[in-house]
Amino acid sequence: MYDELACLCLEGVAPIVFSGGIGGACLWLVVYPMDCVKSRIQVMSMTSRQSGFFKTFMHIFRTEGVRALYPGLTPTMNRTFPANGALFLGYEASRKIMMAQFDS
């Protein structure tokens, strides 16, 4: 088990963490507008003024602009980079340990 973790350290932890961080950031850049629209629909459903996804999306886009689809993106990016980096690192470390166990 120690050898697998040592191998992971020799290959470099930084590239794995960086890859996870970049992957998470790309994911949230694409998904964030849809999450914003989903949240608006949830709030509107409490007041019985619910519209469909596309209609809500177009309303936000036309009346408030593109920036309204990304409220709170900065804290999300600050959170997602280290979280996804750690996730990738944990996945790679556990994969190496399990593969070594199955190979022996």
Backbone bond lengths (Angstrom), bond angles and torsions (degrees), N, CA, C in turn:
res aa  C-N    CA-C-N  psi(-1)  N-CA   C-N-CA  omega(-1)  CA-C   N-CA-C  phi
1 M - - - 1.446 - - 1.524 110.37 -
2 Y 1.312 116.33 -41.46 1.458 120.34 -179.74 1.526 111.06 -62.90
3 D 1.335 116.45 -37.94 1.463 120.37 -178.78 1.526 111.47 -63.95
4 E 1.325 116.75 -37.82 1.460 119.91 -179.75 1.528 111.12 -66.62
5 L 1.328 116.38 -41.29 1.466 119.96 178.38 1.519 110.94 -69.41
6 A 1.324 117.28 -36.61 1.465 120.70 177.09 1.522 109.98 -64.73
7 C 1.324 116.27 -39.10 1.471 120.52 177.66 1.528 110.14 -63.03
8 L 1.309 116.38 -40.70 1.465 120.86 178.48 1.518 110.58 -61.76
9 C 1.332 116.36 -40.95 1.470 120.17 178.91 1.512 111.30 -67.71
10 L 1.330 117.06 -36.90 1.464 120.40 179.44 1.523 111.51 -67.66
11 E 1.333 116.48 -37.66 1.458 120.35 178.52 1.519 111.06 -69.21
12 G 1.288 116.41 -26.35 1.450 120.33 177.36 1.510 112.89 112.99
13 V 1.297 115.25 118.49 1.456 121.75 177.49 1.527 109.72 -77.79
14 A 1.320 116.28 -37.37 1.465 120.45 -175.47 1.528 113.34 -57.82
15 P 1.344 119.85 -46.03 1.476 117.77 179.08 1.523 113.25 -61.56
16 I 1.333 116.70 -35.14 1.471 119.94 -179.96 1.528 109.97 -68.61
17 V 1.325 116.54 -46.47 1.463 120.78 179.81 1.524 110.06 -64.09
18 F 1.323 117.17 -42.35 1.465 121.51 179.59 1.531 110.65 -63.06
19 S 1.329 116.62 -42.71 1.471 120.43 178.48 1.520 111.35 -61.40
20 G 1.315 116.13 -43.14 1.462 119.67 178.12 1.513 112.08 -64.18
21 G 1.327 116.51 -41.37 1.462 120.52 178.79 1.516 112.35 -63.23
22 I 1.327 116.45 -45.63 1.474 120.82 178.85 1.527 110.46 -64.59
23 G 1.323 116.75 -42.20 1.468 120.22 178.50 1.520 112.12 -61.17
24 G 1.329 116.58 -43.62 1.466 120.37 178.25 1.514 112.32 -65.10
25 A 1.335 116.44 -39.92 1.465 120.14 179.10 1.529 110.67 -64.52
26 C 1.327 116.94 -42.08 1.474 120.28 177.99 1.526 111.02 -63.42
27 L 1.323 115.83 -40.83 1.459 119.41 178.05 1.521 111.16 -58.54
28 W 1.336 117.25 -49.71 1.460 120.10 -176.23 1.520 112.26 -68.75
29 L 1.328 118.12 -31.41 1.469 118.89 177.11 1.525 111.04 -62.54
30 V 1.312 116.87 -35.23 1.466 120.90 -179.97 1.523 111.70 -81.41
31 V 1.316 117.53 -41.26 1.462 122.44 -172.00 1.527 112.65 -83.67
32 Y 1.315 118.12 -25.46 1.462 121.80 -171.73 1.534 113.99 -56.46
33 P 1.335 120.43 -44.38 1.478 118.15 178.03 1.527 112.72 -60.08
34 M 1.326 117.10 -38.09 1.464 119.87 178.67 1.522 111.17 -67.42
35 D 1.316 116.43 -36.48 1.465 120.74 177.59 1.527 110.33 -67.15
36 C 1.313 116.48 -37.71 1.466 121.42 177.70 1.530 110.50 -63.71
37 V 1.323 116.81 -45.85 1.464 121.06 179.24 1.529 109.84 -63.55
38 K 1.329 117.51 -41.74 1.460 121.24 177.92 1.525 110.79 -58.82
39 S 1.328 116.23 -43.19 1.468 120.12 179.49 1.520 111.38 -64.59
40 R 1.320 116.94 -40.67 1.476 120.25 178.09 1.521 110.53 -63.53
41 I 1.319 117.19 -41.58 1.472 120.72 179.31 1.523 109.94 -63.13
42 Q 1.332 117.26 -40.46 1.460 120.43 179.05 1.528 111.30 -62.62
43 V 1.328 116.88 -42.09 1.466 120.50 178.88 1.521 110.48 -68.00
44 M 1.339 116.80 -41.93 1.462 120.12 -179.54 1.523 111.62 -66.12
45 S 1.332 117.78 -30.14 1.461 119.73 -179.40 1.529 111.20 -68.24
46 M 1.318 116.89 -24.55 1.464 119.63 177.37 1.524 111.35 -72.38
47 T 1.324 117.70 -23.55 1.464 121.48 179.01 1.528 111.94 -103.32
48 S 1.336 116.63 8.49 1.472 123.35 179.83 1.521 112.84 62.32
49 R 1.315 117.68 28.45 1.475 121.52 176.90 1.520 110.18 -115.78
50 Q 1.303 116.91 36.98 1.457 121.63 -174.02 1.515 111.75 -75.20
51 S 1.333 115.85 134.82 1.465 122.63 171.49 1.517 107.30 -116.86
52 G 1.315 116.66 174.37 1.457 120.32 177.59 1.519 111.76 -74.52
53 F 1.315 115.81 174.16 1.457 121.21 -176.79 1.535 111.25 -62.31
54 F 1.324 116.95 -53.78 1.458 120.45 -175.87 1.523 111.67 -63.70
55 K 1.310 116.93 -40.32 1.467 120.89 179.84 1.532 110.53 -64.49
56 T 1.328 116.35 -42.32 1.464 120.49 177.81 1.516 110.83 -65.51
57 F 1.342 116.44 -42.74 1.468 121.19 178.24 1.531 110.76 -58.12
58 M 1.315 116.48 -49.17 1.470 120.37 -178.22 1.521 111.29 -65.89
59 H 1.329 118.19 -36.02 1.463 120.94 178.05 1.531 110.24 -63.27
60 I 1.315 116.75 -46.49 1.468 120.24 178.85 1.520 109.83 -62.31
61 F 1.318 116.71 -46.82 1.466 121.39 -178.08 1.527 112.02 -61.05
62 R 1.329 116.87 -43.75 1.469 120.31 -176.95 1.522 113.09 -75.30
63 T 1.310 117.81 -39.94 1.460 119.68 -174.38 1.524 113.95 -89.35
64 E 1.336 117.15 -32.93 1.462 119.96 -174.91 1.520 114.19 -114.21
65 G 1.320 117.33 -15.84 1.457 120.88 179.03 1.524 113.31 90.77
66 V 1.323 114.21 176.87 1.462 121.29 -176.54 1.526 111.70 -65.04
67 R 1.314 117.31 -36.57 1.471 120.65 -177.26 1.524 112.23 -61.28
68 A 1.323 117.37 -26.18 1.465 120.72 179.55 1.529 111.77 -70.56
69 L 1.323 117.25 -16.50 1.457 120.93 177.87 1.528 112.26 -83.07
70 Y 1.324 117.26 -7.18 1.461 121.79 -177.42 1.532 112.87 -125.67
71 P 1.335 119.71 44.52 1.465 118.43 178.06 1.530 109.87 -73.84
72 G 1.320 116.67 133.66 1.467 119.96 178.45 1.513 114.65 75.79
73 L 1.327 116.92 20.91 1.466 119.70 -178.95 1.531 111.76 -68.39
74 T 1.323 117.78 -35.51 1.470 120.72 -177.69 1.527 112.27 -60.50
75 P 1.332 120.06 -50.73 1.466 118.19 176.97 1.530 113.03 -61.64
76 T 1.325 116.11 -34.32 1.458 119.68 178.74 1.523 110.45 -64.74
77 M 1.321 116.77 -42.65 1.471 120.29 178.60 1.524 110.90 -67.08
78 N 1.328 116.92 -38.94 1.461 119.87 177.93 1.524 111.43 -63.00
79 R 1.317 116.38 -32.90 1.464 121.11 -179.85 1.525 111.54 -82.01
80 T 1.319 117.20 -38.84 1.458 120.22 -170.71 1.520 113.40 -73.13
81 F 1.323 117.45 -31.86 1.468 118.55 -176.91 1.531 111.31 -63.20
82 P 1.339 119.38 -55.68 1.469 117.33 179.26 1.531 113.30 -68.77
83 A 1.325 117.35 -33.30 1.474 119.39 -178.75 1.524 111.13 -65.41
84 N 1.317 117.31 -47.47 1.461 119.79 -179.61 1.525 111.77 -73.09
85 G 1.328 116.86 -31.35 1.461 119.48 174.24 1.516 111.16 -61.69
86 A 1.319 116.67 -44.60 1.466 121.03 177.89 1.526 110.83 -66.60
87 L 1.315 116.96 -36.78 1.463 120.87 177.95 1.528 110.78 -62.43
88 F 1.325 117.20 -46.74 1.463 121.04 178.36 1.525 110.68 -62.00
89 L 1.324 116.51 -42.99 1.461 120.33 -179.69 1.525 110.68 -63.42
90 G 1.312 117.52 -45.08 1.458 121.05 177.61 1.518 112.20 -61.98
91 Y 1.324 115.93 -40.47 1.466 120.13 178.56 1.520 110.61 -63.86
92 E 1.316 116.97 -48.88 1.460 120.59 -178.11 1.527 111.98 -63.88
93 A 1.328 116.55 -41.46 1.468 119.91 179.26 1.526 110.61 -64.34
94 S 1.325 117.53 -46.21 1.463 119.80 -179.64 1.525 111.20 -67.84
95 R 1.309 117.50 -35.33 1.472 120.44 177.70 1.521 110.66 -63.66
96 K 1.327 116.91 -44.53 1.469 120.19 179.27 1.525 111.19 -62.90
97 I 1.317 117.60 -41.48 1.468 121.28 179.99 1.529 109.90 -65.54
98 M 1.340 117.21 -45.34 1.458 119.92 -178.99 1.524 112.07 -67.52
99 M 1.317 117.30 -39.25 1.454 119.87 178.04 1.522 111.60 -64.08
100 A 1.328 116.58 -37.43 1.465 120.02 177.27 1.526 110.41 -66.64
101 Q 1.335 117.32 -36.14 1.465 120.47 178.72 1.523 111.30 -68.25
102 F 1.325 117.32 -38.14 1.454 120.64 -178.95 1.517 111.35 -75.52
103 D 1.320 117.68 -30.89 1.453 121.12 -179.46 1.527 112.36 -73.18
104 S 1.336 116.84 -26.97 1.467 117.94 -177.22 1.497 113.48 -91.19
